[in-house]
Amino acid sequence: MAYVVPSEFVSRMVDAGASKIHMSTRDTLIRAYMAGAILALAAAFAVSVSVQTGNPLLGAVLFPVGFCMLYLLGFDLLTGVFTLTPLALIDRRPGVTLRGVLRNWALVFAGNFAGALTVALLMAIVFTFGFATEPNPVGQKLGAIGESRTLGYAGFGAAGMLTLFVRGVLCNWMVSTGVVGAMMSSTVSGKVIAMWMPIMVFFYMGFEHSVVNMFLFPTGLMLGGGFSLLDYLVWNEIPTVAGNLVGGLSFVGLSLYATHRRTPPRHAEA
C-alpha cells in the first residue's frame, strides 16, 4: 500500500490547500463542475442499486466508486476544500488570505452545484422518458428522499434543524477522512482503499452531504417531489453546508494539523 506517515500527509494537505487557493478561476470552476457531476452520477447509481435490489447496504458499498474517480482525476468537492484550504491560511503560506479561501469556497460551490444540476436534469429525463411518463421507481424514490429530508426535519422544528446540522458534521468528518485517505498512500490501490471505507460509512448512515444533495433534491423537485425550493434551501442545503464546514475542518483538518504539524518535538527523558 506504500503507507505515508501522518507527518508527511499533513504537509501534503497544507500544500494541496495552498494550490487550490492559487488556482485560476477557470480551472477551479471546471474541476468543481466535474466533481459535482461525477458525484451526482454515483448517487444516482447508488440509489438505483438500492431500489432495484432492495438492499441499501449494497448501494452504500458501491457509491464510493464516484468519489474515488473524481479525486483520482484531481477534481474538487466543497467538502474537501472546507478541510484543506484553511490549513494553508493557518500555516501562513505566501499569498494565502482569508479572501482567497472564501473565493475558493464560492467558486467550488458554484461549480459543484452546476455539475450536480446538469446530472439532475439528465437523470430526470432518463427516469421519465423525457418527461413523457411518470417517474420510474428510482425517480419516485428520489422524490421521497427530498420530502423526508426537508419536511421531515421541518416537522421537528429546532430539534430537526439540530439533527440536520449534526448529520452534516458527521458527514464531512467521514468524507474529509476520505479526502485525506487519498494522501495516505503513494499507490492507486492504497488510495482507493483508504477513500472507500469512510465514504461507505457516510452514505449508509444517511448523513447529509451538501454536494450529493445538490443532485438529490433538484432531481426530486423535477420529478414532482412534495417539497419546495425554499424547503430544500432552508431545511437542507444551507444547514448541511454549515455542518459540513464544521465537521471537516474541526474533526479532520485542525485535529491532524495540530497534532502532526504543530506538535513540539519530543524531549528525551532524563
C-alpha positions in Angstrom: 0.0 0.0 0.0 3.1 2.3 0.4 1.7 4.0 3.5 2.6 7.6 4.0 3.0 8.6 7.7 0.8 11.4 9.1 3.6 14.0 9.4 4.1 13.7 5.7 0.5 13.6 4.5 -0.5 16.5 6.7 2.2 18.5 4.8 0.5 17.3 1.6 -2.8 18.6 3.0 -1.4 22.1 3.5 0.3 22.1 0.1 -3.0 21.0 -1.5 -4.9 23.7 0.2 -2.5 26.4 -0.9 -2.5 25.1 -4.5 -6.3 25.3 -4.6 -6.4 28.8 -3.4 -3.9 29.9 -6.1 -5.7 28.0 -8.9 -7.2 30.1 -11.7 -11.0 30.8 -11.7 -11.4 28.8 -14.9 -9.6 25.7 -13.6 -11.4 25.8 -10.2 -14.8 26.0 -11.8 -14.1 23.2 -14.3 -12.7 20.9 -11.7 -15.6 21.6 -9.3 -18.2 21.2 -12.1 -16.8 17.7 -13.0 -16.6 16.7 -9.3 -20.3 17.6 -8.8 -21.3 15.8 -11.9 -19.4 12.6 -11.1 -20.6 12.5 -7.5 -24.2 13.0 -8.7 -23.8 10.1 -11.1 -22.5 8.0 -8.3 -25.5 9.0 -6.1 -27.9 8.1 -8.9 -26.1 4.8 -9.3 -26.3 4.0 -5.6 -30.0 4.9 -5.3 -30.7 2.8 -8.4 -28.9 -0.2 -6.9 -30.7 0.2 -3.5 -34.1 0.4 -5.2 -33.6 -2.4 -7.7 -32.1 -4.8 -5.2 -34.0 -3.7 -2.1 -30.6 -3.6 -0.3 -29.4 -0.1 0.8 -26.1 -1.6 2.1 -25.2 -2.6 -1.4 -25.8 0.9 -2.7 -23.6 2.3 0.0 -20.9 -0.2 -0.7 -20.8 0.8 -4.4 -21.3 4.6 -4.0 -17.6 5.4 -3.3 -16.7 4.5 -6.8 -17.7 8.0 -7.9 -15.8 9.7 -5.0 -12.6 7.7 -5.8 -12.9 8.5 -9.5 -13.2 12.3 -9.0 -10.3 12.5 -6.5 -8.0 10.4 -8.6 -8.8 12.8 -11.5 -7.9 15.8 -9.4 -11.4 17.3 -9.2 -12.6 19.2 -6.1 -15.6 19.0 -3.8 -16.8 21.7 -1.5 -16.5 19.3 1.4 -12.8 18.7 0.6 -11.8 22.4 0.2 -13.6 23.2 3.5 -11.0 21.0 5.2 -7.8 21.7 3.2 -7.8 25.4 2.3 -8.0 26.9 5.8 -4.9 24.9 6.7 -2.9 26.9 4.2 -4.1 30.1 5.8 -3.3 28.9 9.3 0.2 27.8 8.1 0.7 31.3 6.7 1.6 30.2 3.2 2.7 33.1 1.0 -0.2 34.8 -0.8 -2.9 32.9 1.1 -5.5 35.2 2.5 -9.0 34.8 4.1 -10.4 36.4 0.9 -8.7 33.7 -1.2 -10.1 30.9 1.0 -13.6 32.4 0.7 -13.2 32.9 -3.1 -12.2 29.3 -3.5 -15.2 28.1 -1.5 -17.6 30.2 -3.5 -16.2 29.0 -6.9 -16.2 25.4 -5.8 -19.8 25.7 -4.5 -20.9 27.2 -7.8 -19.1 24.6 -9.9 -20.3 21.6 -7.8 -23.9 22.9 -8.0 -23.7 23.4 -11.8 -22.3 19.9 -12.3 -24.8 18.2 -10.0 -27.7 20.2 -11.5 -26.7 19.1 -15.0 -26.8 15.4 -14.0 -30.1 16.0 -12.1 -31.7 17.2 -15.4 -30.2 14.4 -17.4 -31.3 11.7 -14.9 -34.8 13.3 -14.6 -35.1 12.8 -18.4 -33.9 9.2 -18.1 -36.3 8.4 -15.2 -39.3 9.8 -17.1 -38.5 9.1 -20.8 -38.0 12.8 -21.5 -40.8 13.8 -19.1 -43.3 11.8 -21.2 -44.2 9.4 -18.4 -44.5 9.3 -14.6 -41.1 8.7 -12.8 -39.9 5.2 -12.7 -39.3 3.5 -9.2 -35.9 5.2 -8.9 -37.3 8.6 -9.7 -40.1 8.0 -7.2 -37.6 7.2 -4.5 -35.7 10.4 -5.2 -38.8 12.4 -4.8 -39.5 10.6 -1.5 -35.9 11.3 -0.3 -36.4 15.0 -1.0 -39.6 15.1 1.1 -38.3 13.1 4.0 -35.1 15.1 4.3 -36.7 18.5 4.1 -40.2 18.4 5.5 -39.2 15.5 7.8 -36.7 17.8 9.5 -39.0 20.8 9.5 -41.7 18.8 11.3 -39.4 18.7 14.4 -38.6 22.5 14.3 -35.4 23.4 16.1 -34.7 19.8 17.0 -34.9 18.9 13.4 -32.5 21.7 12.4 -30.1 20.5 15.1 -30.3 16.9 13.8 -29.7 18.1 10.2 -26.7 20.2 11.2 -25.2 17.3 13.2 -25.7 14.9 10.3 -23.8 17.4 8.2 -21.0 17.5 10.7 -20.8 13.7 10.8 -20.9 13.5 7.1 -17.8 15.6 6.4 -16.0 14.0 9.3 -16.2 10.9 7.2 -15.9 12.5 3.8 -12.8 14.5 4.7 -11.3 11.4 6.2 -11.7 10.0 2.7 -10.1 13.1 1.2 -7.1 12.6 3.5 -7.1 8.9 2.7 -6.1 9.7 -0.9 -2.9 11.2 0.6 -2.1 8.3 2.9 -0.7 6.1 0.1 1.5 6.5 -3.0 -0.3 3.8 -4.9 -3.7 3.9 -6.6 -4.9 0.8 -4.8 -3.9 2.2 -1.5 -5.6 5.5 -2.1 -8.8 3.7 -3.2 -9.0 1.5 -0.2 -8.4 4.4 2.2 -11.0 6.5 0.5 -13.6 3.8 0.1 -14.1 3.0 3.8 -15.2 6.3 5.3 -17.3 7.2 2.2 -19.3 4.0 2.5 -19.9 4.8 6.2 -21.3 8.2 5.5 -23.6 7.1 2.7 -25.1 4.1 4.5 -25.6 6.1 7.7 -27.7 8.7 5.8 -25.5 11.7 6.8 -26.0 14.9 4.9 -23.5 15.8 2.1 -24.0 19.2 0.6 -22.9 18.2 -2.9 -24.8 14.9 -3.1 -27.9 16.9 -2.0 -27.3 19.3 -4.9 -28.3 16.4 -7.1 -30.9 14.6 -4.9 -33.1 17.5 -4.2 -33.2 19.3 -7.6 -33.9 15.9 -9.1 -36.8 15.3 -6.6 -38.2 18.7 -7.5 -38.1 18.0 -11.2 -39.9 14.7 -10.6 -42.7 16.2 -8.6 -41.5 15.7 -5.0 -43.8 17.3 -2.5 -41.5 20.0 -1.2 -40.4 23.4 -2.5 -37.1 25.0 -3.5 -37.3 27.1 -0.3 -37.8 23.9 1.8 -34.7 22.5 0.1 -32.5 25.5 0.8 -33.7 26.3 4.4 -34.3 22.7 5.6 -31.4 21.0 4.0 -28.7 22.7 1.8 -27.8 25.7 4.0 -27.6 23.9 7.4 -25.8 21.0 5.6 -23.1 23.3 4.2 -22.6 24.7 7.7 -22.4 21.3 9.3 -20.0 20.0 6.6 -17.7 23.0 7.2 -17.6 22.4 11.0 -17.2 18.6 10.7 -14.4 18.6 8.1 -12.4 21.4 9.5 -12.6 20.5 13.2 -12.6 16.7 13.3 -10.2 16.2 10.4 -8.2 19.3 9.2 -7.5 21.0 12.5 -7.0 17.8 14.6 -4.4 16.4 12.2 -2.7 19.8 11.7 -2.5 20.4 15.5 -1.1 17.0 16.3 1.2 16.3 13.3 2.4 19.7 12.2 2.2 22.0 15.2 3.3 19.4 17.8 6.6 20.3 19.6 9.4 17.7 19.2 9.6 15.2 22.0 12.4 15.5 24.5 14.3 12.5 25.8 13.5 11.7 29.4 16.3 12.2 31.9 
